[in-house]
Amino acid sequence: MTIERVWVGPPRTDRPELVFLHEGLGSITLWRDTPEAIARATGCAALVYARRGYGRSSPVELPRPLTYMHDEASVLRELLAEEGVRAPIVIGHSDGASIAIIAAGGGLAVTALVLIAPHVFVEDISVRSIALAAEAYRSTDLRERLAKHHADVDNAFWGWNRVWLDPAFRAWNLEQFLPHIVVPMLVVQGSADEYGTIAQVDAITAQARGPVATLVVPGAGHSPQRTHPAEVHARIAEFVREAIRRRDR
């Protein structure tokens, strides 16, 4: 199994490393300059990787199981061990944020979590938008645009899309992991996110045991780090620096 990965930012030191987990259709390249910008602003080395089925990583067998995000939390553990990363600050977007919740709530040692547009349960808005994405993939240039970022674009797209549109996936829920997370968290949510609502933020804030800070970006959609990079990058960098200070007290 091949996992595409890259280290960006300053050299590795005794500071906590950053680990970036991309969205459901994401890749290393679709993060754009976010990992490098936050790594440079915090002095932390950053590991960015493409999960199985994405980017230049190995494809996965389709259909994916409904537990695919739980499976990817296990792969994350293996990758961190292989790279010698201990107690990182994990920065996840969408599916990546959900995988971070599963991993941290399941006992993975982390220093802090940054959750961008996370999902802890399935909402009607999620299903509607994902169904529209399937239509766009078939009838617009969406497939061509995504193919620039994935070696096997159909594997990436349908592996994600068909799970979320499976009626049985409506029961998917991660709230049981939240009370087991005691580290600081920053939750970033766009107020106009087409895939989720503020209810996700409220659930995390209410149920996590650790301190939770929030940033709701007015007018932003599902990728506020791309549409509002100055604000989002600055807030994440501030949170990372504070999490390190808290760790070192």
RAWOFEN-V570870 format. One record per helix or strand of 2 or more residues. SS is the DSSP state (helix for helix, strand for strand). FROM is the first residue (numbers start at 1). TO is the last residue. If there is no record, write none. Layout:
# RAWOFEN-V570870
SS,FROM,TO
SS,FROM,TO
This chain:
# RAWOFEN-V570870
strand,5,8
strand,18,21
helix,29,31
helix,34,42
strand,46,49
helix,68,83
strand,88,93
helix,95,105
strand,110,116
helix,124,139
helix,142,147
helix,153,164
helix,167,171
helix,175,178
strand,184,190
helix,198,207
strand,212,217
helix,224,227
helix,229,248
